[in-house]
Amino acid sequence: MASYQKYIAEGVGTMFLVLLACGSAVLAGPSIGGLGIGLCFGLVLVCLCYAIGNISGCHVNPAVSLAVWLSGGMSGKDFCWYVVFQLFGAVVGAGFLYWFTESAAGFNFGGETAASGAALAANVLQPGATVPLALSAECLLTFFFVMVVLGATDKQYGAGKFAGLAIGLALGLVNIVGILVDNCSVNPALWSPEAWPDFWIMVVGPVVGALLAVLCWRAIANYRNAKAIE
């Protein structure tokens, strides 16, 4: 398979993740609530796993690609291009949402007309949330999510055809928990200038969480392999 096919799949997949999952918050959030939004994130990822999983692995998240690269599952070149196309896809998906909100004056967004610009489900600390809380949440929730990805896709002991279901459920779960803290981290902040002050949290937290997941998974896998040899 040509490399560009994998990259395009990642770009398109990330675009739809942002458009549909974050779109559930933008267009229907007041009606479906945090639980509904979290379920939408999970369902979108399940669909994408089975649509492009055999093409690119369906990372659609730089933190996942970082973990796969550090685990030896992809080359440095692929990692760099994956991240480039993921970011581009996220920008395009966020752009569609921005266009929806800007072109739909007076539209009843999920039962509550949303203010333009602040309605993009951007990553910002919610009322009462502190920087340490948000940073810890991003780190630990990413840790959990990436651990599920690494375990479910393990070639020898993974979940096989059910991997996509496990990964989608994991994303839905972390969003249900994280939305109340900072909207969780797979959201289009680019088009919402008010979100930039908290943007660093959404980068540092997931990167640290992915690193912890890789270290933990290596420890688990090494122990498992040692037991198998005995």
C-alpha positions in Angstrom: 0.0 0.0 0.0 1.3 3.4 -0.9 2.1 5.6 2.1 0.0 8.5 0.9 -3.1 6.3 1.2 -2.5 5.9 4.9 -1.9 9.6 5.4 -5.0 10.6 3.5 -7.0 8.1 5.6 -5.7 9.7 8.7 -6.6 13.2 7.5 -10.1 12.3 6.4 -10.7 10.2 9.6 -9.6 13.1 11.8 -11.8 15.5 9.9 -14.9 13.4 10.5 -14.0 12.8 14.1 -13.9 16.6 14.7 -16.8 17.3 12.5 -19.2 14.7 13.8 -18.0 14.2 17.4 -17.4 17.9 18.2 -20.4 18.7 16.0 -22.6 16.8 18.4 -21.6 19.3 21.1 -21.9 22.3 18.8 -25.2 21.4 17.1 -26.9 19.3 19.7 -25.1 19.7 23.0 -27.8 21.3 25.1 -30.2 18.5 24.0 -28.0 15.5 24.5 -25.8 16.6 27.3 -22.3 15.4 28.3 -23.3 11.7 28.2 -24.7 12.0 24.7 -21.7 13.9 23.5 -19.3 11.3 25.0 -21.3 8.5 23.3 -21.1 10.4 20.0 -17.3 10.5 20.3 -17.2 6.8 20.9 -19.6 5.9 18.1 -17.8 8.0 15.6 -14.4 6.4 16.5 -15.9 2.9 16.3 -17.2 3.6 12.8 -13.8 5.0 11.7 -11.9 2.1 13.2 -13.8 -0.3 11.0 -13.7 2.0 8.0 -10.0 2.9 7.9 -8.4 0.7 10.5 -7.1 -1.7 7.9 -5.6 1.2 5.9 -3.9 3.4 8.5 -4.7 1.9 11.9 -7.2 4.7 12.5 -5.0 6.7 15.0 -6.8 10.0 14.2 -5.0 11.4 17.2 -1.3 12.6 17.5 -1.0 11.1 21.0 -2.0 7.7 19.7 0.5 8.0 16.8 3.2 9.0 19.3 2.6 6.0 21.4 2.5 3.6 18.4 5.8 5.1 17.1 7.5 4.8 20.5 6.2 1.2 20.8 7.9 0.4 17.5 4.7 0.1 15.5 5.5 2.7 12.9 8.5 4.5 11.4 9.5 8.0 12.3 8.6 9.2 8.8 5.1 7.8 9.1 4.7 9.3 12.5 5.6 12.8 11.2 3.2 12.5 8.2 0.4 11.0 10.3 0.6 14.1 12.7 0.7 16.5 9.7 -2.4 15.0 8.1 -4.2 14.6 11.5 -3.7 18.3 12.2 -4.8 19.3 8.7 -7.9 17.1 9.0 -8.7 18.6 12.4 -8.4 22.1 11.0 -10.7 21.2 8.1 -13.3 19.6 10.4 -13.1 22.6 12.8 -13.5 24.9 9.8 -16.7 23.2 8.8 -18.1 23.7 12.3 -17.0 27.3 12.3 -18.8 27.8 8.9 -21.9 26.1 10.3 -22.1 28.5 13.3 -21.2 31.6 11.2 -23.7 30.8 8.5 -26.6 29.7 10.6 -27.7 32.9 12.3 -30.6 32.3 14.6 -30.4 28.5 14.3 -31.6 26.7 17.4 -28.5 24.9 18.4 -29.8 21.8 20.2 -32.6 23.7 21.8 -30.4 26.7 22.8 -29.1 29.3 20.4 -25.3 29.3 20.9 -23.1 32.4 20.7 -21.0 32.6 17.6 -17.3 31.8 18.2 -17.8 30.3 21.7 -19.8 27.4 20.3 -17.1 25.2 18.8 -16.6 22.9 21.8 -13.2 24.4 22.3 -10.8 23.1 24.9 -11.1 25.6 27.8 -11.2 25.1 31.5 -14.8 24.8 32.7 -16.0 27.0 35.7 -14.2 26.0 38.9 -11.6 23.8 37.1 -8.0 24.6 37.9 -4.9 24.2 35.7 -3.6 21.3 37.8 -6.9 19.5 37.6 -7.2 19.9 33.8 -3.5 18.9 33.3 -3.9 15.8 35.5 -7.2 14.9 33.8 -5.7 15.2 30.3 -2.7 13.2 31.3 -4.5 10.3 33.0 -7.4 10.1 30.6 -5.0 9.9 27.7 -3.0 7.3 29.6 -6.1 5.2 29.9 -7.2 5.7 26.3 -3.7 5.0 24.8 -3.3 1.9 27.0 -6.6 0.6 25.6 -5.4 1.2 22.0 -2.1 -0.5 22.6 -3.7 -3.5 24.3 -6.7 -3.9 22.0 -4.5 -3.8 18.9 -1.7 -6.0 20.1 -1.0 -8.5 17.3 -0.7 -11.5 19.6 -3.0 -10.9 22.5 -5.2 -8.1 21.2 -9.0 -8.0 20.7 -8.8 -8.7 17.0 -12.0 -7.7 15.2 -13.4 -6.3 18.4 -10.5 -3.8 18.9 -12.5 -1.0 17.2 -15.3 -1.5 19.7 -13.0 -1.4 22.7 -11.2 1.7 21.4 -14.4 3.6 20.6 -15.9 2.8 24.1 -12.7 4.0 25.7 -12.9 7.4 23.8 -16.5 7.8 24.8 -15.7 7.1 28.4 -12.8 9.6 28.7 -15.0 12.2 27.0 -17.9 11.6 29.4 -15.5 12.2 32.3 -13.3 14.9 30.7 -15.9 17.2 29.2 -16.9 18.5 32.6 -13.3 19.5 33.2 -12.0 21.1 30.0 -14.2 19.7 27.2 -11.6 16.9 26.8 -8.9 17.3 24.2 -10.1 16.2 20.8 -11.8 19.5 20.1 -11.3 22.3 17.5 -9.6 25.1 19.5 -8.1 26.7 16.4 -11.1 28.6 15.4 -11.9 29.9 18.9 -9.3 32.5 20.0 -10.5 32.4 23.6 -9.3 28.8 23.8 -5.6 29.6 23.1 -4.6 30.4 26.7 -5.4 26.8 27.8 -4.1 25.2 24.6 -0.8 24.2 26.1 -2.6 22.0 28.6 -4.2 20.1 25.7 -0.7 19.4 24.3 1.3 18.7 27.4 -1.3 16.5 29.1 -1.9 14.1 26.2 1.8 13.8 25.4 2.7 12.9 28.9 -0.2 10.5 29.1 0.9 8.8 25.9 4.4 8.4 27.3 3.2 6.9 30.5 1.0 4.5 28.6 3.9 3.3 26.5 6.1 2.8 29.6 3.3 0.9 31.4 2.4 -1.2 28.4 6.1 -2.2 27.8 6.3 -3.3 31.5 3.1 -5.3 31.1 4.1 -6.8 27.8 7.6 -7.7 29.0 6.2 -9.4 32.0 3.6 -11.3 29.9 6.3 -12.4 27.4 8.6 -13.6 30.2 5.8 -15.7 31.7 5.1 -17.1 28.2 8.7 -18.3 27.9 8.8 -20.0 31.3 
